Amino acid sequence: MADTLAPVRPGKLIINGEAVDAASGGTFETHNPATEELITTVAEAGVEDVDRAVQAARAAFESGPWPKMKPAERARVLHKLGDLILANADEIARLETMDNGKPIFESRHIDVPMVAGCFHYFSGWASKLTGETTSVSPAYFTYTLREPLGVVGAIIPWNFPMIMVGWKAAPALAAGNTVVLKPAAETPLSAIRIGELALEAGLPPGVFNVIPGRGSVAGEALVRHPQVDKISFTGSTEVGQHIMRAAADTVKKLTLELGGKSPNIVFADADLDAAVRGAMNGIFYGKGEVCAAGSRLLVEQSIYDEFVGKLAERAKKMVPADPMDPKTRLGALINVKQMNSVLGYVETGVQEGAKVVAGGARQPVNGKGTFVQATVLAGVDNRMRVAQEEIFGPVLAVIPFDGADDAVAKANDIFYGLASGVWTRDVKKAHSVSRRLRAGTVWINMYNYFDPGMPFGGYKGSGFGRDLGAACLQEYTQLKSVWLNLE
């Protein structure tokens, strides 16, 4: 991997097929959370830039070549973009790790293949979106058409900026829409680079625009813009609620993938060593800055002490280290604010009666960086704040339960409903418990696995609509009914 100090050129907005400065000339800085060093400056989109991008996307949808292309031609362009992402994998992964602080192993070997896979997968759907004929009466020929919505505004978070480009843009483009994508100000670099590659792949001007900036300015303007037909958002529940209210004025279609506090349930009959590994992956992958993180570990009472001991032993060996080292598995949190929030929750947990059995403190690398130790809290009650509120960091709350009914009751006793896990050798129990969990995803004897072909989204306070899978294409199309009088 290239040296982390190698220069990164300033980031631009991508509007109407060109890399441009902000209309105001404004920029912001993006820093490496592991080294605390400046990476580069990035053009900061304002209200005028959002309008320029939306107008370009609207023109590209109404009169540009994209919606007029044969679906197979759109598929070819999107598949080529996936190929280009793979061809530039090292560069994009490096940008992601520098910007976000996640281990280069994750950026290069998980995130890059996932985003490329999204463009490859959804390129295949471009030619397979169909309506259907219906039997209403012999007097009529009736059928439906599945059509693109128009301009899609995609607002993506700082924890998985690269992956979210694929999750949002790939299906929207495959369905024939045009896209205005706003990456988070904390991590804009990989999205900008993919936007550049999209032009190289042959996406016409205005079809895919990238406008990094602050959510309160660029994000707000995108949500409220009357020529945006849909907003697809991944982020906190609080911001999602605000987007719902703001989008109501223009009656926009919404997909909201929001926060989570997901239960990971371990029964006494599970393969305990596999469950320990799964619990570690469930919370410490992505530094715990993962909406689907298995941050509530529910362990059956009869194995609770043994299991906590195994967890603590492994967590103590998971040491924060330089994210650019391919061997590192625990990187730096996104910024000081998030680090302080995570450490504040650890302190709150102790005050509520939980016990820190591993980690619990900041651990700089080479004297710098927003690194937090892999932390395990034992003796947690399900009503504690650390069990109910999204911490968004490498902190695991371990909660005892007594039997399947108690496990399900505690798992569902939460505002959120994004994901969940079940560990057991009993197939009947696995399926029975999975059906009773109020969550959009259930992993059985595994955790934190994703694929472009499997839909992902939440119940309850974790939002509505789906990313990924064939199901998400309904989120980017609308249905038209056609009646032909035969008499």
C-alpha positions as CSV (number, residue, x, y, z in Angstrom):
1,M,0.0,0.0,0.0
2,A,1.1,3.5,-0.7
3,D,2.4,5.6,2.1
4,T,-0.3,7.4,4.0
5,L,1.5,10.7,3.5
6,A,1.4,10.5,-0.3
7,P,-0.5,13.5,-1.5
8,V,-4.2,13.3,-2.3
9,R,-5.4,15.9,-4.8
10,P,-8.1,18.3,-3.7
11,G,-11.6,16.9,-4.1
12,K,-14.1,18.5,-6.5
13,L,-17.8,18.4,-7.0
14,I,-19.0,16.3,-9.9
15,I,-21.8,18.1,-11.7
16,N,-23.1,17.5,-15.2
17,G,-20.1,15.4,-16.1
18,E,-17.4,17.8,-14.9
19,A,-15.3,18.1,-11.8
20,V,-15.9,21.6,-10.6
21,D,-15.4,24.0,-7.6
22,A,-18.2,25.1,-5.4
23,A,-20.1,28.1,-6.7
24,S,-19.0,30.0,-3.5
25,G,-15.4,28.8,-3.8
26,G,-15.8,27.3,-0.4
27,T,-13.8,24.2,0.7
28,F,-13.5,22.0,3.8
29,E,-10.7,19.9,5.1
30,T,-10.8,16.1,5.6
31,H,-8.4,14.6,8.2
32,N,-7.0,11.1,8.8
33,P,-8.4,10.1,12.2
34,A,-5.6,7.6,12.8
35,T,-2.8,10.2,12.3
36,E,-4.7,13.4,12.9
37,E,-3.1,14.8,9.7
38,L,-4.8,16.8,7.0
39,I,-5.4,14.6,3.9
40,T,-6.7,17.2,1.5
41,T,-9.3,19.9,1.0
42,V,-12.6,19.3,-0.7
43,A,-15.0,21.6,-2.5
44,E,-18.0,22.3,-0.2
45,A,-21.4,22.1,-1.9
46,G,-23.9,24.8,-1.0
47,V,-27.5,25.4,-1.9
48,E,-26.6,26.8,-5.4
49,D,-24.4,23.7,-6.1
50,V,-27.2,21.4,-5.1
51,D,-29.6,23.2,-7.5
52,R,-27.0,22.9,-10.3
53,A,-26.6,19.2,-9.7
54,V,-30.4,18.6,-9.5
55,Q,-31.0,20.6,-12.6
56,A,-28.3,18.6,-14.4
57,A,-29.9,15.4,-13.2
58,R,-33.4,16.5,-14.2
59,A,-32.2,17.5,-17.7
60,A,-30.4,14.2,-18.1
61,F,-33.5,12.3,-17.1
62,E,-36.0,14.3,-19.2
63,S,-34.0,14.8,-22.4
64,G,-30.6,13.0,-22.0
65,P,-29.5,9.7,-23.5
66,W,-29.6,7.7,-20.3
67,P,-33.4,7.0,-20.1
68,K,-33.5,6.5,-23.9
69,M,-30.7,3.9,-23.9
70,K,-31.6,0.2,-24.4
71,P,-31.5,-1.4,-21.0
72,A,-28.7,-3.7,-22.2
73,E,-26.6,-0.6,-23.0
74,R,-27.2,0.8,-19.5
75,A,-26.2,-2.6,-18.1
76,R,-22.9,-2.5,-20.1
77,V,-22.0,0.9,-18.7
78,L,-22.8,-0.1,-15.1
79,H,-20.9,-3.3,-15.4
80,K,-17.9,-1.4,-16.7
81,L,-18.1,0.9,-13.7
82,G,-17.9,-2.2,-11.5
83,D,-14.8,-3.3,-13.5
84,L,-13.2,0.1,-13.1
85,I,-13.7,0.0,-9.3
86,L,-11.9,-3.3,-9.2
87,A,-9.1,-2.0,-11.4
88,N,-8.6,0.9,-9.1
89,A,-9.1,-1.1,-5.9
90,D,-5.9,-0.2,-4.1
91,E,-6.3,3.5,-4.7
92,I,-10.0,3.6,-3.6
93,A,-9.3,1.4,-0.5
94,R,-6.4,3.7,0.5
95,L,-8.6,6.7,0.3
96,E,-11.3,5.0,2.3
97,T,-8.9,4.0,5.1
98,M,-7.3,7.4,5.3
99,D,-10.6,9.2,5.4
100,N,-12.5,6.8,7.8
101,G,-9.8,5.1,9.9
102,K,-11.0,1.6,9.2
103,P,-8.4,-1.2,8.6
104,I,-7.1,-1.4,5.1
105,F,-8.0,-5.1,5.2
106,E,-11.7,-4.2,5.4
107,S,-11.5,-1.4,2.8
108,R,-9.6,-3.5,0.2
109,H,-11.0,-7.0,0.7
110,I,-14.6,-6.3,1.9
111,D,-15.7,-2.9,0.8
112,V,-14.2,-2.7,-2.7
113,P,-15.5,-6.1,-3.8
114,M,-18.9,-5.2,-2.3
115,V,-19.3,-1.9,-4.2
116,A,-18.1,-3.4,-7.4
117,G,-20.4,-6.3,-6.9
118,C,-23.4,-3.9,-6.5
119,F,-22.7,-2.4,-9.9
120,H,-22.2,-5.8,-11.5
121,Y,-25.3,-7.3,-9.8
122,F,-27.7,-4.4,-10.6
123,S,-26.4,-4.0,-14.1
124,G,-28.0,-7.4,-14.8
125,W,-31.4,-6.0,-13.6
126,A,-31.4,-3.1,-16.0
127,S,-32.8,-5.4,-18.7
128,K,-35.1,-7.4,-16.4
129,L,-37.5,-4.8,-15.0
130,T,-40.9,-5.8,-16.3
131,G,-44.6,-5.1,-15.9
132,E,-47.3,-7.7,-16.3
133,T,-50.6,-8.2,-18.0
134,T,-53.8,-8.7,-16.1
135,S,-57.2,-10.2,-16.8
136,V,-59.7,-7.5,-16.1
137,S,-62.2,-8.0,-18.9
138,P,-62.3,-9.3,-22.5
139,A,-63.2,-5.8,-23.5
140,Y,-59.9,-4.4,-22.4
141,F,-56.2,-5.1,-22.8
142,T,-54.7,-4.1,-19.4
143,Y,-51.1,-4.1,-18.4
144,T,-48.6,-2.4,-16.0
145,L,-45.3,-0.7,-16.7
146,R,-42.5,-0.3,-14.2
147,E,-40.9,3.1,-14.8
148,P,-38.0,5.0,-13.2
149,L,-38.9,7.7,-10.7
150,G,-36.7,10.5,-12.1
151,V,-34.1,12.2,-9.9
152,V,-32.9,10.3,-6.9
153,G,-31.1,12.1,-4.1
154,A,-28.8,9.7,-2.2
155,I,-27.5,10.8,1.2
156,I,-24.8,8.5,2.6
157,P,-23.1,8.2,5.9
158,W,-19.5,8.4,7.0
159,N,-19.0,4.8,8.2
160,F,-19.4,3.1,4.8
161,P,-19.1,5.8,2.2
162,M,-17.7,3.5,-0.5
163,I,-20.2,0.7,0.0
164,M,-23.1,3.1,0.2
165,V,-22.4,4.5,-3.3
166,G,-23.0,1.0,-4.6
167,W,-26.0,0.3,-2.4
168,K,-27.8,3.5,-3.5
169,A,-26.5,4.5,-6.9
170,A,-26.3,1.1,-8.6
171,P,-30.0,0.1,-8.3
172,A,-31.2,3.7,-8.9
173,L,-29.2,3.9,-12.2
174,A,-30.1,0.4,-13.3
175,A,-33.8,1.3,-13.0
176,G,-33.1,4.3,-15.3
177,N,-33.0,7.1,-12.8
178,T,-30.4,9.9,-12.5
179,V,-28.7,10.4,-9.2
180,V,-27.4,13.3,-7.0
181,L,-25.3,11.7,-4.3
182,K,-24.2,13.6,-1.2
183,P,-21.4,11.9,0.8
184,A,-20.8,12.8,4.4
185,A,-18.4,15.7,4.9
186,E,-16.3,13.5,7.2
187,T,-15.5,10.9,4.4
188,P,-16.0,12.3,0.9
189,L,-13.0,10.9,-1.0
190,S,-14.0,7.4,-2.1
191,A,-17.4,8.6,-3.4
192,I,-15.7,11.4,-5.4
193,R,-13.3,8.9,-6.9
194,I,-16.1,6.5,-7.9
195,G,-17.9,9.5,-9.4
196,E,-14.9,10.2,-11.6
197,L,-14.8,6.5,-12.6
198,A,-18.5,6.7,-13.5
199,L,-17.7,9.3,-16.1
200,E,-14.8,7.1,-17.4
201,A,-17.3,4.2,-17.6
202,G,-19.5,6.1,-20.0
203,L,-22.3,7.5,-17.8
204,P,-23.6,10.6,-19.7
205,P,-23.3,14.1,-18.1
206,G,-25.8,14.7,-15.4
207,V,-26.7,11.1,-14.8
208,F,-24.4,10.7,-11.7
209,N,-23.5,13.8,-9.7
210,V,-21.5,13.9,-6.4
211,I,-21.8,16.9,-4.1
212,P,-19.9,16.6,-0.8
213,G,-20.9,19.0,1.9
214,R,-22.6,19.5,5.2
215,G,-25.9,17.7,5.9
216,S,-27.4,20.9,7.3
217,V,-26.8,22.7,4.1
218,A,-26.3,20.4,1.1
219,G,-28.3,17.6,2.5
220,E,-31.2,19.8,3.6
221,A,-31.3,21.5,0.2
222,L,-31.4,18.1,-1.6
223,V,-34.2,16.9,0.6
224,R,-36.3,20.0,0.1
225,H,-35.6,20.4,-3.7
226,P,-38.9,20.2,-5.6
227,Q,-37.3,18.5,-8.6
228,V,-35.9,15.6,-6.5
229,D,-38.3,12.6,-6.7
230,K,-36.9,10.4,-4.0
231,I,-34.4,10.5,-1.1
232,S,-32.5,7.4,-0.1
233,F,-30.9,8.0,3.2
234,T,-28.7,5.9,5.5
235,G,-27.8,7.5,8.9
236,S,-29.2,8.2,12.3
237,T,-32.8,7.8,13.3
238,E,-32.9,11.4,14.4
239,V,-31.8,12.7,11.0
240,G,-34.2,10.2,9.3
241,Q,-37.1,11.6,11.3
242,H,-36.1,15.2,10.2
243,I,-35.9,14.1,6.6
244,M,-39.4,12.6,6.8
245,R,-40.8,15.9,8.0
246,A,-38.8,18.0,5.4
247,A,-39.7,15.7,2.5
248,A,-43.4,15.9,3.3
249,D,-43.7,19.4,1.7
250,T,-42.8,17.9,-1.8
251,V,-44.3,14.4,-1.1
252,K,-41.1,12.6,-1.9
253,K,-40.7,8.9,-1.9
254,L,-38.3,7.8,0.9
255,T,-36.0,4.9,1.8
256,L,-34.6,5.3,5.3
257,E,-32.1,2.8,6.7
258,L,-31.5,4.2,10.2
259,G,-30.0,3.3,13.5
260,G,-29.7,-0.1,15.2
261,K,-29.1,-1.8,18.5
262,S,-29.1,-5.3,17.3
263,P,-29.4,-8.4,19.5
264,N,-27.0,-11.3,18.9
265,I,-28.4,-14.3,20.8
266,V,-26.3,-17.2,21.9
267,F,-28.0,-20.4,23.2
268,A,-26.3,-22.9,25.4
269,D,-26.4,-25.5,22.7
270,A,-24.4,-23.4,20.2
271,D,-20.9,-24.0,19.0
272,L,-19.4,-21.7,21.6
273,D,-16.1,-21.1,19.9
274,A,-17.8,-20.2,16.7
275,A,-20.3,-18.0,18.6
276,V,-17.4,-16.1,20.3
277,R,-15.8,-15.5,16.9
278,G,-19.2,-14.4,15.6
279,A,-19.8,-12.1,18.5
280,M,-16.4,-10.5,18.0
281,N,-17.1,-9.9,14.3
282,G,-20.6,-8.7,15.1
283,I,-19.3,-5.8,17.2
284,F,-15.7,-5.1,16.4
285,Y,-15.9,-5.2,12.5
286,G,-15.8,-1.7,11.3
287,K,-14.8,-0.5,14.8
288,G,-18.4,-1.0,15.9
289,E,-19.3,2.1,13.7
290,V,-21.9,-0.2,12.0
291,C,-25.6,0.3,12.1
292,A,-26.2,-3.4,12.1
293,A,-23.5,-4.1,14.8
294,G,-24.4,-6.9,17.2
295,S,-23.9,-4.5,20.1
296,R,-26.3,-6.4,22.4
297,L,-25.0,-9.9,23.1
298,L,-27.7,-12.0,24.7
299,V,-26.2,-15.1,26.3
300,E,-28.1,-18.0,27.9
301,Q,-27.6,-17.9,31.7
302,S,-26.1,-21.4,32.0
303,I,-23.1,-20.5,29.9
304,Y,-22.9,-16.8,30.6
305,D,-19.8,-16.7,32.8
306,E,-17.9,-19.1,30.6
307,F,-18.8,-17.2,27.4
308,V,-18.0,-13.8,28.9
309,G,-14.6,-15.1,29.9
310,K,-13.9,-16.4,26.4
311,L,-15.0,-13.0,24.9
312,A,-12.8,-11.0,27.3
313,E,-9.8,-13.1,26.6
314,R,-10.1,-12.6,22.8
315,A,-11.1,-8.9,23.1
316,K,-7.9,-8.1,25.1
317,K,-5.9,-9.5,22.2
318,M,-7.6,-7.3,19.6
319,V,-5.3,-4.3,19.9
320,P,-5.9,-1.0,18.0
321,A,-3.2,-0.5,15.4
322,D,-2.2,1.4,12.3
323,P,-5.2,1.1,9.9
324,M,-2.8,1.0,6.9
325,D,-1.2,-2.2,8.2
326,P,-2.8,-5.2,6.5
327,K,-2.7,-7.1,9.8
328,T,-4.7,-4.5,11.7
329,R,-8.3,-5.5,12.6
330,L,-9.3,-2.5,14.9
331,G,-8.8,1.0,13.4
332,A,-9.5,4.5,14.5
333,L,-13.0,6.0,15.2
334,I,-14.1,8.7,12.8
335,N,-13.3,11.7,15.0
336,V,-12.7,13.0,18.5
337,K,-16.4,13.7,19.0
338,Q,-17.4,10.1,18.3
339,M,-14.5,8.8,20.4
340,N,-15.6,10.9,23.4
341,S,-19.2,9.8,22.9
342,V,-18.2,6.1,22.9
343,L,-16.0,6.5,26.0
344,G,-18.8,8.4,27.7
345,Y,-21.1,5.4,27.2
346,V,-18.6,3.1,28.8
347,E,-18.5,5.4,31.8
348,T,-22.3,5.5,31.9
349,G,-22.4,1.7,31.8
350,V,-20.2,1.4,34.8
351,Q,-22.3,4.0,36.7
352,E,-25.4,1.9,35.8
353,G,-23.8,-1.3,37.3
354,A,-22.1,-2.9,34.4
355,K,-18.5,-4.3,34.7
356,V,-15.7,-3.6,32.2
357,V,-14.1,-7.0,31.6
358,A,-12.0,-5.9,28.6
359,G,-10.9,-2.6,27.1
360,G,-12.9,0.5,28.1
361,A,-10.3,3.2,27.3
362,R,-8.6,5.2,24.6
363,Q,-5.4,3.6,23.2
364,P,-3.5,6.0,20.8
365,V,-1.2,4.5,18.2
366,N,2.2,6.2,18.0
367,G,0.7,8.8,20.4
368,K,-2.0,9.9,18.0
369,G,-5.4,8.9,16.8
370,T,-9.0,8.3,17.9
371,F,-8.5,4.7,18.8
372,V,-10.6,2.9,21.4
373,Q,-9.9,-0.5,22.8
374,A,-12.2,-3.5,22.1
375,T,-14.5,-3.2,25.0
376,V,-16.8,-5.8,26.7
377,L,-19.3,-4.8,29.4
378,A,-20.6,-7.7,31.5
379,G,-23.5,-7.8,33.9
380,V,-25.7,-5.6,31.7
381,D,-29.4,-5.3,32.3
382,N,-31.5,-4.9,29.2
383,R,-32.9,-1.6,30.5
384,M,-29.6,0.1,30.9
385,R,-28.7,2.9,28.5
386,V,-25.8,0.9,27.1
387,A,-28.3,-1.8,26.2
388,Q,-30.9,0.6,24.7
389,E,-29.0,3.4,23.0
390,E,-26.8,3.1,19.9
391,I,-23.2,3.6,21.0
392,F,-21.7,3.3,17.5
393,G,-18.3,2.1,18.6
394,P,-16.4,-1.0,19.7
395,V,-18.4,-1.6,22.9
396,L,-20.3,-4.8,23.5
397,A,-23.0,-5.1,26.2
398,V,-23.5,-8.7,27.3
399,I,-26.9,-9.5,28.7
400,P,-28.0,-12.8,30.3
401,F,-31.3,-14.6,29.4
402,D,-33.2,-17.7,30.5
403,G,-34.7,-19.7,27.7
404,A,-36.0,-18.8,24.2
405,D,-39.0,-16.8,25.3
406,D,-36.9,-14.6,27.5
407,A,-34.3,-14.2,24.7
408,V,-37.0,-13.1,22.2
409,A,-38.6,-10.8,24.7
410,K,-35.4,-9.0,25.5
411,A,-34.3,-9.0,21.9
412,N,-37.5,-7.2,20.9
413,D,-37.6,-4.9,23.8
414,I,-35.9,-2.1,21.9
415,F,-36.8,0.9,19.8
416,Y,-34.8,-0.4,16.9
417,G,-35.2,-3.4,14.6
418,L,-32.4,-3.5,12.0
419,A,-30.6,-6.8,12.4
420,S,-30.1,-9.8,14.8
421,G,-28.2,-13.0,15.2
422,V,-29.1,-16.5,16.5
423,W,-26.5,-19.1,17.6
424,T,-27.7,-22.6,18.1
425,R,-27.3,-26.2,16.8
426,D,-31.0,-26.7,17.0
427,V,-32.5,-26.0,13.6
428,K,-36.0,-25.9,14.8
429,K,-35.1,-23.4,17.5
430,A,-33.2,-21.3,15.0
431,H,-36.1,-20.9,12.6
432,S,-38.7,-20.5,15.4
433,V,-36.7,-17.7,17.1
434,S,-35.9,-16.0,13.8
435,R,-39.6,-15.7,12.9
436,R,-40.3,-14.1,16.3
437,L,-37.5,-11.5,16.1
438,R,-38.6,-8.0,15.0
439,A,-35.7,-7.2,12.8
440,G,-35.1,-6.8,9.0
441,T,-32.2,-9.3,9.0
442,V,-31.6,-12.5,11.0
443,W,-28.2,-14.2,10.7
444,I,-28.1,-17.8,12.0
445,N,-24.7,-19.1,13.2
446,M,-23.1,-16.1,11.4
447,Y,-23.1,-12.3,11.7
448,N,-22.4,-9.2,9.5
449,Y,-22.6,-10.9,6.1
450,F,-24.0,-9.0,3.2
451,D,-24.5,-9.7,-0.5
452,P,-25.9,-7.5,-3.3
453,G,-28.6,-10.1,-3.9
454,M,-30.0,-10.0,-0.4
455,P,-32.2,-7.1,0.7
456,F,-31.3,-5.1,3.8
457,G,-33.4,-2.7,5.9
458,G,-35.1,-2.2,9.2
459,Y,-38.3,-2.6,11.2
460,K,-39.5,0.0,13.8
461,G,-37.1,2.8,14.5
462,S,-34.6,1.4,12.1
463,G,-36.5,2.8,9.2
464,F,-38.4,1.4,6.1
465,G,-37.7,0.4,2.6
466,R,-34.9,-1.9,1.5
467,D,-31.4,-1.6,0.0
468,L,-29.9,-4.4,-2.1
469,G,-31.7,-7.3,-3.7
470,A,-34.4,-7.4,-6.3
471,A,-36.8,-6.0,-3.7
472,C,-35.0,-2.6,-3.6
473,L,-35.7,-2.0,-7.3
474,Q,-39.3,-1.3,-6.3
475,E,-37.9,1.6,-4.2
476,Y,-36.5,3.2,-7.4
477,T,-39.4,2.6,-9.8
478,Q,-43.1,3.4,-10.0
479,L,-46.0,1.4,-11.4
480,K,-48.2,2.6,-14.2
481,S,-51.5,0.9,-15.1
482,V,-52.5,1.0,-18.8
483,W,-56.0,0.3,-20.1
484,L,-56.7,-0.3,-23.8
485,N,-60.3,-0.4,-24.9
486,L,-60.8,-3.2,-27.4
487,E,-64.4,-2.5,-28.3
